Amino acid sequence: MSGERIAIIGAGTMGQGIAYVASVAGFEVAIADAAPESLSRGMDAIRSSFRGGMDRGKISPEQHESALGRITHHSTLGDAVRGAAIVIEAVPEDMVLKRATFAAIEAGAPATALLASNTSSLAITEIASAVQSPERVVGLHFFNPVHAMKLVEIVRGRLTSDPTVQRAQAFAAAVGKTSIVVRDTPGFATSRLGVVLGLEAMRMVEQAVASAEDIDTAMRLGYNHPVGPLKLTDLVGLDVRLAVADHLHATLGGDTYRAPDVLRRLVAEGKLGKKTGEGFYRWPEGES
Ligand SMILES: NC(=O)c1ccc[n+]([C@@H]2O[C@H](COP(=O)([O-])OP(=O)(O)OC[C@H]3O[C@@H](n4cnc5c(N)ncnc54)[C@H](O)[C@@H]3O)[C@@H](O)[C@H]2O)c1
């Protein structure tokens, strides 16, 4: 498996992280983005991940050189997916965009390629209906930051075949992750549970129950969460969280996933968290 070509579509937060772990694991990585500035920002972030990996003693300078050399970047999706064994889509959380991207991927990738989406919440079955061979479409949900988070949630669409799930499991293991297999339901296992905590923490900020920092400290020290729910929202991206919340609200109903006003307001103001310098905290330090 190692040495195969992995195409990654979207060089944002997640595309960068997946490119990093796949290249360190020995895969040839071809990454593409529709926006030239996002592609160059993504490549800068990948280089900085390698420097971080060396600083933490996770990779040697030789590994750094060879792994970075295995990554190519492309301005068109067609160039990236050509010859790919696995294609991983990591474009924004929008069904229309995902379906269009999958149709383009199928047109350019080998007929044997595994077609995976990194969606946090959207239905794999619906994404897969955009292609002629839905049996090779699967959810491959990585977590942020990809190099540190050990889980990959594999989502089995209604028509996903057993060999596809097995290839997804093998790939997750090859990049050093533990995987779980989840039926295609809104928010899968992880987002469905994790988003509840984040949204409730935001409602608590709105109701002045405590400061964002104290709410996060409550969950870190009282519940042993490595990161509090509001800081995690900043790391994920408030726009990403809002899209997921809106989707879960529309599909699961009730009030649990109704997006709090503070989330909608911050997104409208362009305060998307770490990636724009401000969300519930101010970045790069992550201070409140
Ligand atoms: N951010 C997280 O913590 C996180 C965690 C798990 C899963 N996800 C999921 O991963 C996916 C990507 O999220 P992200 O946070 O990396 O988003 P992002 O906004 O950081 O990056 C998305 C990238 O896709 C590019 N793009 C947009 N349209 C494109 C197209 N047609 N072709 C190629 N590239 C295109 C954008 O220019 C951007 O660089 C989403 O489905 C999201 O729900 C995100």
The ligand as an SDF file (V2000), in Angstrom:
LIG
                    3D

 44 48  0  0  0  0  0  0  0  0999 V2000
  -11.6540   21.6520   10.3000 N   0  0  0  0  0  0  0  0  0  0  0  0
  -11.8230   20.5380   10.9950 C   0  0  0  0  0  0  0  0  0  0  0  0
  -11.4710   20.4460   12.1820 O   0  0  0  0  0  0  0  0  0  0  0  0
  -12.4260   19.3160   10.3390 C   0  0  0  0  0  0  0  0  0  0  0  0
  -12.3250   18.1010   11.0060 C   0  0  0  0  0  0  0  0  0  0  0  0
  -12.8120   16.9490   10.3940 C   0  0  0  0  0  0  0  0  0  0  0  0
  -13.4340   17.0480    9.1500 C   0  0  0  0  0  0  0  0  0  0  0  0
  -13.5480   18.2660    8.5400 N   0  0  0  0  0  0  0  0  0  0  0  0
  -14.1970   18.3010    7.2160 C   0  0  0  0  0  0  0  0  0  0  0  0
  -13.1530   18.3580    6.2400 O   0  0  0  0  0  0  0  0  0  0  0  0
  -13.6200   19.1070    5.0990 C   0  0  0  0  0  0  0  0  0  0  0  0
  -12.6540   20.2480    4.8450 C   0  0  0  0  0  0  0  0  0  0  0  0
  -12.6250   21.0770    5.9990 O   0  0  0  0  0  0  0  0  0  0  0  0
  -11.4310   22.1030    6.2650 P   0  0  0  0  0  0  0  0  0  0  0  0
  -11.5610   22.5400    7.6760 O   0  0  0  0  0  0  0  0  0  0  0  0
  -10.1400   21.5370    5.7810 O   0  0  0  0  0  0  0  0  0  0  0  0
  -11.8880   23.3090    5.3070 O   0  0  0  0  0  0  0  0  0  0  0  0
  -11.0190   24.5660    4.8260 P   0  0  0  0  0  0  0  0  0  0  0  0
  -11.9890   25.6400    4.5420 O   0  0  0  0  0  0  0  0  0  0  0  0
   -9.8710   24.8050    5.7550 O   0  0  0  0  0  0  0  0  0  0  0  0
  -10.3740   24.0260    3.4380 O   0  0  0  0  0  0  0  0  0  0  0  0
  -11.1320   23.7130    2.3010 C   0  0  0  0  0  0  0  0  0  0  0  0
  -10.2550   23.9480    1.0670 C   0  0  0  0  0  0  0  0  0  0  0  0
  -10.9510   23.4820   -0.0820 O   0  0  0  0  0  0  0  0  0  0  0  0
  -10.6620   24.3790   -1.1440 C   0  0  0  0  0  0  0  0  0  0  0  0
  -11.6880   24.2420   -2.1570 N   0  0  0  0  0  0  0  0  0  0  0  0
  -12.9160   24.8190   -2.2110 C   0  0  0  0  0  0  0  0  0  0  0  0
  -13.5530   24.3940   -3.3120 N   0  0  0  0  0  0  0  0  0  0  0  0
  -12.7330   23.5360   -3.9460 C   0  0  0  0  0  0  0  0  0  0  0  0
  -12.8400   22.7680   -5.1340 C   0  0  0  0  0  0  0  0  0  0  0  0
  -13.9390   22.7920   -5.8840 N   0  0  0  0  0  0  0  0  0  0  0  0
  -11.7850   22.0040   -5.5160 N   0  0  0  0  0  0  0  0  0  0  0  0
  -10.6660   21.9800   -4.7690 C   0  0  0  0  0  0  0  0  0  0  0  0
  -10.4980   22.6810   -3.6200 N   0  0  0  0  0  0  0  0  0  0  0  0
  -11.5330   23.4500   -3.2300 C   0  0  0  0  0  0  0  0  0  0  0  0
  -10.6090   25.7500   -0.4970 C   0  0  0  0  0  0  0  0  0  0  0  0
   -9.8780   26.6790   -1.2830 O   0  0  0  0  0  0  0  0  0  0  0  0
   -9.9040   25.4150    0.8290 C   0  0  0  0  0  0  0  0  0  0  0  0
   -8.4960   25.5530    0.7190 O   0  0  0  0  0  0  0  0  0  0  0  0
  -15.0560   19.5290    5.4310 C   0  0  0  0  0  0  0  0  0  0  0  0
  -15.9350   18.5840    4.8980 O   0  0  0  0  0  0  0  0  0  0  0  0
  -15.0890   19.5080    6.9440 C   0  0  0  0  0  0  0  0  0  0  0  0
  -16.3820   19.3080    7.4520 O   0  0  0  0  0  0  0  0  0  0  0  0
  -13.0410   19.3960    9.0990 C   0  0  0  0  0  0  0  0  0  0  0  0
  1  2  1  0
  2  3  2  0
  2  4  1  0
  4  5  1  0
  4 44  2  0
  5  6  2  0
  6  7  1  0
  7  8  2  0
  8  9  1  0
  8 44  1  0
  9 10  1  0
  9 42  1  0
 10 11  1  0
 11 12  1  0
 11 40  1  0
 12 13  1  0
 13 14  1  0
 14 15  2  0
 14 16  1  0
 14 17  1  0
 17 18  1  0
 18 19  2  0
 18 20  1  0
 18 21  1  0
 21 22  1  0
 22 23  1  0
 23 24  1  0
 23 38  1  0
 24 25  1  0
 25 26  1  0
 25 36  1  0
 26 27  1  0
 26 35  1  0
 27 28  2  0
 28 29  1  0
 29 30  1  0
 29 35  2  0
 30 31  1  0
 30 32  2  0
 32 33  1  0
 33 34  2  0
 34 35  1  0
 36 37  1  0
 36 38  1  0
 38 39  1  0
 40 41  1  0
 40 42  1  0
 42 43  1  0
M  CHG  2   8   1  16  -1
M  END
$$$$
